[in-house]
Amino acid sequence: MRSAALFRPVLRARFALLALILTLVIAPGCQRGPAPVDRAALAEEVKTEFLHAWQGYKAHAWGHDELLPLSAGYRDWHSVSLLMTPVDAYDTMLLMGLTAEAAEAKKLILDSLDFDHDITVKNFEITIRTLGGLLSAYQLDGDPRFLALAQELGDRLLPVFNSPTGMPYTFVNLKTGAVSGPVSNPAEIGTLLLEFGTLSKLTGQKRYYNKAKIALVQLFNRRSDLGLVGTTINVETGEWGDTSSHISGMIDSYYEYLFKGWKLFGDGDCKLMFDSSMVAVNRYLADEVEGCLWYGRADMNSGARGLRLFGSLDAFMPGLLIYAGDRSRAEKLQDSCYRLWMLHGIEPEMLDYGKMEVTAANYELRPENIESAWYLHRFTGEDKYLAMGRDYFVSLRTHCRTEHGYAALASVITKEKKDSQESFFLTETLKYLYLLFAPVEIDLDQTVFNTEAHPLKRTWPPDPVY
């Protein structure tokens, strides 16, 4: 026999070559090539993971808002449950064809969901999750009881708009109508029109659309001379507090709803406000570093550059850009979003993209990066976005799956889990993964997804109610 020592140089060379190949394949960067993807198999795998998360909820949190996936317990947002997970997840079940699970969720909702409680809720969260979920359930299922619940909830939320400016307060008591929280932000003020507008269209009652539209316009009218909005604003005085402008949390979905308000309702004002806003956003917030496109921060009044921060919530922007027809920016930004995700094998909450250093290491099971990959594939047809989605799914399953469901991460660096599975994981994250791989046809000229991924379909003439 030949000595094993003779093979060592050859083996070392082969391992070095293999390591180089792996580095080129998986190293984070701004570009990624296409890779073959078995879409049908992946769609079924996503559905299996949805069932895993749902069964964990059924076993350990039934009738409550959310599953605690590590302790096998539950969390309610208030003193009583508003069934966040089943309301949020119902339309995902229908899109996935999970009829048995949808039937049990529907029974729970219609038998148990009750808004007549002395609890103070956050208008924004209840609107996008619960009101949006009920409206989508009605449109997909047809049961008028879903619409009746949606209208009752809409009526209980309306007092938030009774501010001197017409912009909504942050909180409202569902029983008494008492409002609180005068300091709000563009996202929570401007992310209401799709839900309240759809409620108007489906009930014939204009008041819901009108209130949300006035709030949106009042906010837009307070933009700076540069066309930017800040982070916080007082809805009683109309004065800005934090003047930092960005596309991250507290502002993000304001831009989304300007465009989608035009798509869903044919509201030309929304299109004009969106177009004007994007000119300012692309001028003052878009930022290229070493050939990669990001969106950072700037002062709304001076345009002076601020921190170079971009995070998981910001990753909605490529999807919005491609939806609005800006393919070049959308593709470049999605490459950066992929880099954000792959830097540590799963995306952090916030990154300093100038230094490529994580500044907030948690991952909350957020969907926005996956959502944008779906939109990019939907509009370009390029397989690279399927490959991105596969990478996102594999890393989610590797790092976040637990015995009872899926857990958020305290750190994407250490991969330490935390005891949280928010309802949006089932309605957004897994839904967008499924839509990316499954042969589900969604006409995006007729159907708009709200910021919680609830599909709302235009079944009315495209003329706004205002």
C-alpha positions in Angstrom: 0.0 0.0 0.0 1.1 3.6 -0.7 1.8 5.6 2.4 -1.1 7.9 3.6 1.5 10.7 3.9 1.7 10.7 0.1 -2.0 11.7 -0.1 -1.9 14.5 2.4 -0.8 17.3 0.0 -3.4 16.2 -2.5 -6.1 16.1 0.2 -5.1 19.5 1.5 -5.3 20.9 -2.0 -8.7 19.4 -2.6 -10.1 20.7 0.7 -8.7 24.1 0.0 -10.5 24.1 -3.4 -13.7 22.9 -1.8 -13.4 25.7 0.9 -12.9 28.3 -1.8 -16.0 27.1 -3.8 -18.1 27.1 -0.6 -16.9 30.6 0.2 -17.9 31.9 -3.3 -21.3 30.2 -3.0 -22.4 31.3 0.4 -20.4 34.4 1.2 -22.6 37.4 1.7 -22.4 39.9 -1.0 -24.4 42.3 -3.2 -24.9 39.9 -6.0 -26.3 36.3 -6.3 -26.7 34.1 -9.3 -29.7 31.8 -10.0 -29.9 28.2 -8.6 -32.3 25.4 -9.3 -35.2 25.3 -6.9 -37.8 22.6 -6.5 -40.8 24.9 -6.0 -43.4 22.3 -5.4 -41.4 20.5 -2.8 -40.6 23.7 -1.0 -44.2 24.8 -1.0 -45.2 21.6 0.7 -42.3 22.0 3.2 -43.5 25.5 4.1 -47.0 24.2 4.5 -45.7 21.5 6.9 -43.9 24.2 9.0 -47.1 26.2 9.1 -48.9 23.2 10.5 -46.2 22.6 13.0 -46.5 26.2 14.3 -50.3 26.0 14.3 -50.4 22.7 16.1 -48.2 24.2 18.7 -50.7 27.0 19.1 -53.6 24.5 19.3 -51.9 22.4 21.9 -50.6 25.1 24.3 -52.3 28.5 23.5 -55.7 27.7 22.2 -58.1 30.6 22.7 -55.3 33.0 23.5 -53.4 35.5 21.5 -50.0 33.9 20.9 -47.9 30.8 21.6 -44.8 30.9 23.8 -42.8 28.3 21.8 -40.1 27.6 24.4 -42.1 27.3 27.6 -45.2 25.8 25.8 -47.4 28.5 27.2 -49.3 31.5 25.9 -49.4 35.3 25.9 -52.4 37.5 25.8 -51.9 41.2 24.8 -54.6 42.4 27.2 -56.7 41.1 30.2 -58.7 39.2 27.6 -57.7 37.5 24.4 -58.5 39.0 21.0 -57.4 35.7 19.3 -54.5 37.4 17.4 -53.1 34.2 16.0 -56.3 32.6 14.6 -57.5 35.9 13.2 -54.1 36.6 11.6 -53.6 33.1 10.4 -57.0 32.3 8.9 -56.5 33.6 5.4 -53.1 31.9 5.2 -54.9 28.6 5.9 -57.4 29.3 3.1 -54.6 30.2 0.6 -52.7 27.0 1.6 -55.9 24.9 1.2 -55.8 23.8 4.9 -59.6 23.4 5.1 -59.8 21.5 8.4 -57.5 23.9 10.2 -59.4 26.9 8.7 -62.8 25.4 9.9 -61.5 25.1 13.5 -60.1 28.6 13.4 -63.3 30.0 12.0 -65.4 28.3 14.7 -63.1 29.7 17.4 -63.3 33.2 16.0 -67.0 33.3 15.5 -67.8 31.6 18.8 -65.4 33.5 21.0 -64.2 36.8 19.6 -65.7 39.7 21.6 -64.7 43.3 21.5 -67.0 44.5 24.3 -64.3 44.7 26.9 -62.9 47.5 29.0 -59.4 47.2 27.5 -57.2 49.8 25.9 -55.6 48.7 22.6 -53.1 50.1 20.2 -55.1 51.3 17.2 -52.4 50.5 14.6 -51.8 46.9 15.7 -55.5 46.1 16.0 -56.2 47.7 12.7 -53.6 45.8 10.6 -53.9 42.5 12.4 -57.5 42.1 13.5 -59.5 44.5 11.3 -57.5 43.5 8.3 -57.8 39.8 9.2 -61.5 40.0 9.5 -62.0 41.8 6.3 -59.8 39.4 4.4 -61.6 36.5 6.0 -64.9 37.9 4.8 -63.7 38.4 1.3 -62.2 34.9 1.0 -64.8 33.0 3.0 -68.0 35.0 2.4 -69.5 34.5 5.8 -71.2 37.8 6.7 -70.4 37.3 10.4 -66.8 38.2 9.6 -67.9 41.5 8.1 -70.2 42.2 11.1 -67.3 41.7 13.5 -65.1 44.0 11.3 -67.7 46.7 11.4 -68.2 46.5 15.1 -64.4 46.8 15.6 -64.2 49.7 13.1 -66.8 51.6 15.1 -65.0 51.0 18.3 -61.7 52.2 16.8 -63.1 55.4 15.3 -62.7 57.6 18.3 -59.0 57.6 17.8 -59.5 60.1 15.0 -61.1 62.7 17.3 -57.9 64.8 17.6 -57.6 68.5 16.7 -55.7 67.6 13.6 -57.7 64.5 12.6 -54.6 62.4 12.9 -55.3 59.4 15.2 -54.3 59.0 18.8 -52.2 55.9 19.6 -54.6 54.1 21.9 -58.4 53.6 22.4 -60.5 51.8 24.9 -62.8 49.4 23.1 -65.6 49.8 25.6 -65.5 53.5 26.6 -63.9 55.0 23.5 -61.4 56.9 25.7 -58.3 57.8 23.7 -54.7 58.4 24.8 -51.2 58.7 23.4 -51.0 62.0 21.5 -47.4 61.3 20.3 -47.5 59.1 17.3 -45.5 58.4 14.1 -46.1 58.3 10.4 -46.5 54.5 10.2 -49.2 54.4 12.9 -51.0 57.4 11.4 -50.6 56.5 7.7 -51.2 52.7 7.8 -55.0 52.7 8.2 -56.5 53.5 4.8 -56.5 50.0 3.3 -58.5 48.6 6.2 -60.8 51.4 7.0 -61.3 52.1 3.3 -62.2 48.5 2.6 -64.6 48.6 5.4 -66.3 51.6 3.8 -66.5 49.9 0.4 -67.9 46.7 1.8 -70.5 48.4 4.1 -71.3 51.5 2.0 -70.5 53.6 5.0 -68.1 56.4 3.9 -67.1 57.5 7.4 -64.3 54.9 7.8 -62.6 55.9 4.5 -63.0 59.6 5.2 -61.4 59.5 8.6 -58.4 57.5 7.5 -57.9 59.6 4.4 -58.0 62.8 6.3 -55.4 61.5 8.7 -53.2 60.5 5.8 -53.5 63.9 4.1 -52.9 65.8 7.4 -49.7 63.9 7.9 -48.5 64.4 4.3 -49.2 68.1 4.6 -46.8 68.3 7.5 -43.9 67.0 5.6 -40.8 69.2 5.5 -39.9 71.6 2.6 -37.6 68.7 1.4 -40.6 66.4 1.2 -39.6 64.2 4.1 -41.4 63.1 7.3 -39.9 62.6 10.7 -40.1 59.8 13.2 -42.6 61.2 15.8 -45.4 63.8 15.7 -47.9 65.2 18.1 -51.4 64.6 16.8 -52.9 67.4 18.9 -50.5 70.1 17.9 -49.2 68.7 14.6 -45.6 69.5 15.7 -42.7 67.1 15.0 -40.7 65.7 17.8 -38.0 63.4 16.4 -37.1 64.8 13.0 -35.0 61.9 11.8 -36.3 60.6 8.5 -35.8 57.0 7.3 -37.8 54.0 5.9 -37.5 51.9 9.1 -40.0 51.2 11.8 -42.3 54.1 12.8 -42.3 55.4 9.2 -42.0 52.3 6.9 -45.6 51.4 6.0 -46.7 55.0 5.6 -45.0 54.9 2.2 -46.4 51.4 1.5 -50.0 52.6 2.1 -49.6 55.7 -0.1 -49.0 53.5 -3.1 -51.4 50.7 -2.2 -54.2 53.2 -1.4 -53.9 54.1 -5.1 -53.8 50.5 -6.2 -56.8 49.4 -4.2 -59.1 52.4 -4.4 -57.9 54.3 -7.5 -57.3 57.2 -5.2 -55.3 59.7 -7.3 -54.3 61.7 -4.2 -52.5 58.7 -2.9 -50.5 58.3 -6.1 -49.5 62.0 -6.1 -48.4 61.8 -2.5 -46.5 58.6 -3.1 -44.7 59.9 -6.2 -43.8 63.2 -4.4 -42.5 61.3 -1.3 -40.4 58.9 -3.3 -38.5 61.7 -5.0 -37.5 62.9 -1.6 -36.7 59.5 -0.2 -34.5 58.6 -3.1 -32.7 61.9 -3.0 -32.0 62.1 0.7 -32.2 58.6 2.1 -30.8 56.3 -0.7 -27.1 55.6 0.0 -24.6 53.6 -1.9 -21.6 52.0 -0.1 -19.0 50.0 -2.1 -21.5 49.5 -4.9 -24.4 48.3 -2.6 -27.6 50.3 -2.3 -29.1 51.0 1.1 -31.5 53.5 2.6 -30.1 55.4 5.6 -31.2 58.3 7.8 -31.3 62.1 7.3 -32.8 65.1 9.1 -36.2 65.8 7.6 -35.5 69.6 7.5 -31.9 69.9 6.4 -31.3 66.7 4.6 -28.1 66.2 6.6 -27.0 62.6 6.6 -27.4 60.7 9.8 -26.7 57.1 10.9 -26.1 54.5 8.3 -28.7 52.1 9.7 -30.8 49.5 7.8 -32.7 46.6 9.3 -35.3 43.9 9.0 -38.2 46.3 8.8 -36.5 48.4 6.1 -36.4 45.3 3.9 -40.0 45.9 2.7 -38.7 48.6 0.4 -37.5 46.4 -2.6 -41.0 45.0 -2.8 -42.5 48.4 -2.8 -40.1 49.7 -5.4 -40.7 46.9 -7.8 -44.5 47.1 -7.3 -44.2 50.8 -8.2 -42.1 50.0 -11.3 -38.6 51.0 -10.1 -36.9 47.7 -11.1 -33.3 48.9 -11.0 -33.4 50.2 -7.4 -35.5 47.3 -6.3 -33.0 44.7 -7.5 -30.0 46.5 -6.1 -31.7 47.0 -2.7 -32.8 43.4 -2.6 -29.3 42.2 -3.1 -28.4 44.3 -0.1 -31.2 42.8 1.9 -29.9 39.3 1.0 -26.5 40.4 2.3 -28.2 41.6 5.5 -29.7 38.2 6.0 -26.6 36.1 5.1 -24.1 38.1 7.2 -24.9 35.9 10.2 -27.1 33.3 8.6 -30.3 35.1 9.5 -31.1 38.8 9.5 -30.6 41.1 12.5 -33.0 43.7 13.6 -30.6 46.5 12.7 -27.2 46.8 10.8 -24.7 49.6 10.5 -24.2 49.1 6.8 -21.3 51.5 6.7 -19.3 49.3 9.0 -21.2 46.1 8.3 -21.7 45.7 12.0 -24.9 44.5 13.8 -26.3 47.2 16.1 -29.4 45.2 17.2 -28.8 41.5 17.1 -32.4 40.1 17.7 -34.6 38.5 15.0 -38.3 38.7 15.5 -39.4 36.2 12.8 -40.0 39.1 10.5 -41.3 38.7 7.0 -40.2 41.8 5.0 -37.1 40.4 3.4 -39.1 37.3 2.2 -42.0 39.5 1.1 -39.7 41.6 -1.1 -38.2 38.4 -2.6 -41.7 37.3 -3.6 -42.5 40.7 -5.2 -39.2 40.6 -7.1 -39.8 37.2 -8.4 -43.4 38.0 -9.2 -42.4 41.0 -11.3 -39.1 39.8 -12.8 -39.6 36.1 -13.0 -35.9 35.6 -12.1 -35.0 32.4 -10.4 -32.4 34.1 -8.1 -35.3 35.3 -5.9 -36.5 31.7 -5.5 -33.0 30.8 -4.4 -33.0 33.6 -2.0 -36.3 32.4 -0.6 -35.0 28.9 -0.2 -32.0 30.2 1.7 -34.3 32.3 4.0 -36.5 29.2 4.6 -33.7 26.9 5.4 -32.1 29.3 7.8 -35.5 29.9 9.5 -36.0 26.2 10.0 -32.4 25.6 11.1 -32.2 28.4 13.7 -35.8 29.1 14.8 -37.7 25.8 14.8 -38.6 24.5 18.3 -40.5 21.5 19.5 -43.7 23.5 19.8 -43.4 26.1 17.0 -40.9 28.7 16.0 -39.0 31.1 18.2 -37.6 34.5 17.7 -33.9 34.9 18.3 -32.4 37.0 21.0 -29.2 37.1 18.9 -28.5 36.2 15.3 -24.8 35.9 16.3 -25.2 33.4 19.0 -28.5 32.0 17.7 -30.0 32.1 21.2 -33.8 31.8 21.1 -36.4 33.7 23.0 -39.9 32.7 24.0 -41.9 34.5 21.3 -43.9 33.5 18.2 -45.9 36.5 17.2 -49.0 36.0 15.1 -47.4 37.7 12.0 -45.1 34.7 11.6 -48.1 32.7 10.4 -49.8 35.4 8.5 -46.8 37.0 6.9 -43.6 35.1 7.1 -44.9 31.7 6.1 -47.5 33.1 3.8 -44.9 35.0 1.6 -42.7 31.9 1.6 -45.6 29.8 0.4 -46.6 32.3 -2.2 -43.0 32.4 -3.5 -42.9 28.7 -4.1 -46.6 27.7 -4.7 -48.4 28.0 -8.0 -50.9 30.5 -6.5 -52.0 33.2 -8.9 -52.5 36.6 -7.2 -53.6 39.5 -9.5 -51.8 42.4 -7.9 -53.9 44.9 -10.0 -57.0 43.6 -8.1 -55.6 42.4 -4.8 -53.5 44.3 -2.4 -51.9 42.9 0.7 -52.1 45.1 3.8 -48.9 45.5 5.9 -49.9 42.4 7.8 -50.2 40.4 4.6 -54.0 40.2 4.6 -55.2 40.2 1.0 -57.9 42.8 0.2 -59.5 42.5 -3.1 -61.0 45.4 -5.1 -64.6 44.3 -5.8 -65.8 47.8 -6.4 -65.3 50.4 -9.2 -61.9 52.2 -8.9 -63.2 55.5 -7.7 -62.5 56.6 -4.1 -65.0 57.4 -1.4 -64.0 60.8 -0.2 
